[in-house]
Amino acid sequence: MQLAPISSTSNALGTYWQWQGHSIYYVRAGSRHPQRPPLLLVHGFGASTDHWRKNIDQLQEDFEVWAIDLLGFGRSAKPNTQYSGNLWRDQLQAFINQVIGQPAILAGNSLGGYASLCLASQCPDAAVGLILLNSAGPFSDTPSSQPNLLQKLIRSVLLQPWASYLLFQYIRRPGNIRKTLKKVYLDQNTVTDRLVEEIYRPSCDRGAVKVFASIFKTPPGEKVDLLLQQLNHPLLMLWGEEDPWINAQQRGKKFRQYYPQLTEYYLQAGHCPHDEIPKEVNSLIRSWVLKNFIHSIK
């Protein structure tokens, strides 16, 4: 298969790996270092390896960097299946074992953070460290209000293929993608035509609408606090403090409650700090890795 750079400024090459009969897209950049674990970057819902291009361009100078499109997203296959944290955990574990070939430091944003936490906690031999950026996932004590009649009706309608299809067609319009991004990015200048296109393009793939519909029937995954109680790896938390979807300060407090030995930083950014302020995020990742995994910079 023809390999192609993911950006004009990067030597990262993308290709495909077969997992459970599905084509999985990934990129690799940089060189393997005997004293530095590889980094595996995992995107959030609706995003892809493209969302990490600014990070790959810089981090490859010091690390072997991998990024993967989760099943159902990006350039990976979009089968009609039940998507869940366990599914993506298993995908990441197989990728590390079969492709990377050694335990990695996982860095995940939003949904990718939750999948990475599942992997690092439940498959500890596949990971050596974990970096979470505005990570998703519920805690056990998250209030669970009973849905009212209207909410039940809306949910039952959205479970119908025709309704989820119409909603998907509306949400995936480039103009609406741009509006959503401008709500979750603090710096409006970072919401570029390229970013919008990177999110819009996979939505045109066969099967994309069924992936979207699956969010209404995805089974609840393991609670974050239970995962943290199983975790035994260094943990770096990077919070975009202006995220309208996540109260970073409150959520950070809960992570510290269950994993007090973590390291964390609160940044002037929204839901995707790695893309919005990549230089700052890359610097924090580099410093944390070098401090925790090697004793001196060669």
Secondary structure by P-SEA (a helix, b strand, c coil): cbbbbccccccccccccccccbbbbbccbbbbbccccbbbbbbccccccccccccccccccccbbbbbbcccccccccccccccaaaaaaaaaaaaacccccccbbbbcaaaaaaaaaaaacccccccbbbbccbbbbccccccccccaaaaaaaaaaacaaaaaaaaaaaacaaaaaaaaaaaccccccccaaaaaaaaaaaaccaaaaaaaacccccccccaaaaaaacccbbbbbbcccccccaaaaaaaaaaaccccbbbbbcccccccccccaaaaaaaaaaaaaaccccccc
